[in-house]
């Protein structure tokens, strides 16, 4: 028989006490619930627990966001005001009023300086500065300067943007384009 859970998490059989675990998770513990294989993990101190992305899940503890590994161990201390999932090795996090990007060790790769940020997708991240959206690369350099009213992540080589009140698609160079053929 396997040993009980490691420090920081409670392990239960997938089927054993399922409804009790779910009720405790939602109402009593306000903790995150993660199903991996045939086990259910509950982090007893988390207020919220996101999905795992690139081996880490964002978690909120006492109003601050950090990250846990699949064992339930805090790998990045909760110190951010908000956090997105990891994508392409970086996660967008908010400190005060500004967004920046951290690596999987919790170190800033791009210092917080944006009003808003989405995660990386296809090598670019949509960020907002002075109410205008643009796209940066992994070093924080603008590849598409801020000029859009709204912007979304790239998917299949195109991103949805709003410019002069009209929604369009752009390519990774920032040029208007047509949807990719399926």
C-alpha positions as CSV (number, residue, x, y, z in Angstrom):
1,X,0.0,0.0,0.0
2,X,1.2,3.5,-0.8
3,X,2.2,6.0,1.8
4,X,-0.2,8.9,2.7
5,X,0.1,12.3,0.9
6,X,3.3,14.3,1.0
7,X,3.4,17.5,3.1
8,X,0.9,20.2,2.0
9,X,-1.7,17.9,0.3
10,X,-4.3,15.3,1.2
11,X,-4.6,12.2,-1.0
12,X,-7.8,10.2,-1.3
13,X,-8.8,7.4,-3.5
14,X,-10.7,8.6,-6.6
15,X,-13.9,6.9,-5.6
16,X,-13.6,6.9,-1.8
17,X,-15.7,9.7,-0.2
18,X,-16.0,11.5,-3.6
19,X,-19.0,13.6,-2.7
20,X,-17.6,14.4,0.8
21,X,-14.3,15.5,-0.7
22,X,-16.1,17.7,-3.3
23,X,-18.3,19.3,-0.7
24,X,-15.3,19.9,1.6
25,X,-13.4,21.4,-1.3
26,X,-16.1,23.7,-2.4
27,X,-17.7,24.7,0.9
28,X,-15.4,24.0,3.8
29,X,-11.9,24.3,2.6
30,X,-12.5,26.6,-0.4
31,X,-9.5,24.7,-1.8
32,X,-8.6,23.6,-5.3
33,X,-9.4,20.2,-6.6
34,X,-7.1,18.4,-9.0
35,X,-7.7,14.9,-10.5
36,X,-4.5,13.2,-11.7
37,X,-4.8,9.6,-12.8
38,X,-6.7,7.8,-10.2
39,X,-6.1,10.1,-7.3
40,X,-7.7,13.3,-6.0
41,X,-5.5,15.9,-4.5
42,X,-6.7,18.7,-2.3
43,X,-4.4,21.5,-1.2
44,X,-5.8,22.3,2.3
45,X,-4.6,25.9,2.5
46,X,-5.5,27.1,-1.1
47,X,-8.4,29.4,-1.7
48,X,-8.3,28.6,-5.4
49,X,-6.3,26.2,-7.5
50,X,-6.1,26.4,-11.3
51,X,-5.3,23.7,-13.9
52,X,-1.8,22.4,-14.4
53,X,0.1,24.0,-17.2
54,X,3.7,23.2,-17.9
55,X,3.9,21.3,-14.6
56,X,2.6,24.0,-12.4
57,X,-0.8,25.2,-11.3
58,X,-1.6,28.7,-10.2
59,X,-3.0,28.9,-6.7
60,X,-4.4,31.7,-4.5
61,X,-3.6,31.6,-0.8
62,X,-4.8,34.4,1.4
63,X,-5.3,36.9,-1.5
64,X,-1.9,36.3,-3.1
65,X,-1.1,34.0,-6.1
66,X,1.7,31.5,-6.5
67,X,2.2,28.1,-8.0
68,X,2.2,24.5,-6.9
69,X,3.6,21.3,-8.5
70,X,1.7,18.1,-9.0
71,X,2.8,16.9,-5.5
72,X,1.0,19.9,-3.9
73,X,4.3,21.6,-3.0
74,X,4.5,25.4,-3.3
75,X,7.2,26.0,-5.8
76,X,6.6,29.7,-6.3
77,X,5.6,31.5,-3.1
78,X,2.2,33.3,-3.3
79,X,3.3,37.0,-3.7
80,X,1.5,38.2,-6.8
81,X,-1.8,40.1,-6.9
82,X,-3.0,37.9,-9.8
83,X,-1.5,35.3,-12.1
84,X,-2.2,33.5,-15.4
85,X,-1.1,29.9,-16.3
86,X,2.3,29.2,-17.7
87,X,2.6,29.2,-21.5
88,X,5.8,28.8,-23.4
89,X,7.8,28.8,-20.2
90,X,6.5,32.2,-18.8
91,X,3.5,33.3,-16.8
92,X,1.9,36.7,-16.8
93,X,1.6,38.0,-13.2
94,X,0.3,41.3,-11.7
95,X,2.1,43.2,-9.0
96,X,0.2,46.2,-7.8
97,X,-1.2,47.7,-11.0
98,X,1.4,46.4,-13.4
99,X,1.8,43.1,-15.2
100,X,5.1,41.3,-16.0
101,X,6.2,37.8,-16.8
102,X,8.0,35.2,-14.5
103,X,9.8,32.0,-15.4
104,X,9.1,28.6,-13.7
105,X,11.5,29.5,-10.8
106,X,9.4,32.6,-10.0
107,X,12.0,35.1,-11.3
108,X,11.0,38.0,-13.5
109,X,12.0,37.6,-17.1
110,X,10.0,40.7,-18.0
111,X,9.6,43.3,-15.2
112,X,6.0,44.5,-14.5
113,X,5.4,47.5,-16.6
114,X,2.2,46.8,-18.5
115,X,-1.4,47.7,-17.7
116,X,-2.6,44.3,-18.7
117,X,-1.1,41.1,-20.2
118,X,-2.1,37.8,-21.7
119,X,0.1,34.7,-21.8
120,X,2.5,33.9,-24.6
121,X,1.1,32.1,-27.6
122,X,3.2,31.4,-30.7
123,X,6.1,33.4,-29.3
124,X,4.2,36.6,-28.7
125,X,2.1,38.0,-25.8
126,X,-0.6,40.7,-26.1
127,X,0.1,43.5,-23.6
128,X,-1.6,46.9,-23.0
129,X,0.2,50.2,-22.4
130,X,-1.5,53.6,-22.3
131,X,-4.8,51.9,-23.3
132,X,-3.3,50.5,-26.5
133,X,-2.5,46.9,-27.1
134,X,0.6,45.5,-28.9
135,X,2.6,42.3,-28.8
136,X,6.0,41.6,-27.2
137,X,8.5,38.7,-27.6
138,X,10.0,36.7,-24.7
139,X,12.6,39.4,-24.0
140,X,9.8,42.1,-23.6
141,X,10.6,43.8,-26.9
142,X,7.6,45.1,-28.9
143,X,7.3,43.1,-32.1
144,X,4.0,44.7,-32.9
145,X,3.8,48.2,-31.3
146,X,0.8,49.2,-29.3
147,X,-1.9,50.5,-31.6
148,X,-5.0,48.4,-31.1
149,X,-8.1,49.0,-29.0
150,X,-8.2,45.3,-28.0
151,X,-6.0,42.3,-28.8
152,X,-6.1,38.5,-28.2
153,X,-3.5,35.8,-28.3
154,X,-2.3,34.3,-31.5
155,X,-3.9,31.0,-32.6
156,X,-2.8,29.2,-35.8
157,X,-0.8,32.2,-37.0
158,X,-3.5,34.9,-36.5
159,X,-4.7,37.1,-33.7
160,X,-8.0,38.9,-33.3
161,X,-7.6,42.6,-32.8
162,X,-10.0,45.6,-32.7
163,X,-8.9,48.8,-34.5
164,X,-11.0,51.8,-35.2
165,X,-14.0,50.0,-33.8
166,X,-13.7,47.1,-36.2
167,X,-12.5,43.5,-35.4
168,X,-9.9,42.1,-37.8
169,X,-7.2,39.4,-37.9
170,X,-3.5,40.1,-38.0
171,X,-0.4,38.0,-38.7
172,X,2.7,37.8,-36.5
173,X,4.1,40.9,-38.3
174,X,1.0,42.9,-37.4
175,X,-0.4,43.1,-40.9
176,X,-4.1,42.5,-41.6
177,X,-4.8,39.1,-42.9
178,X,-7.6,36.6,-43.8
179,X,-8.5,33.6,-41.6
180,X,-6.4,30.5,-42.2
181,X,-8.1,28.0,-44.5
182,X,-9.1,24.8,-42.8
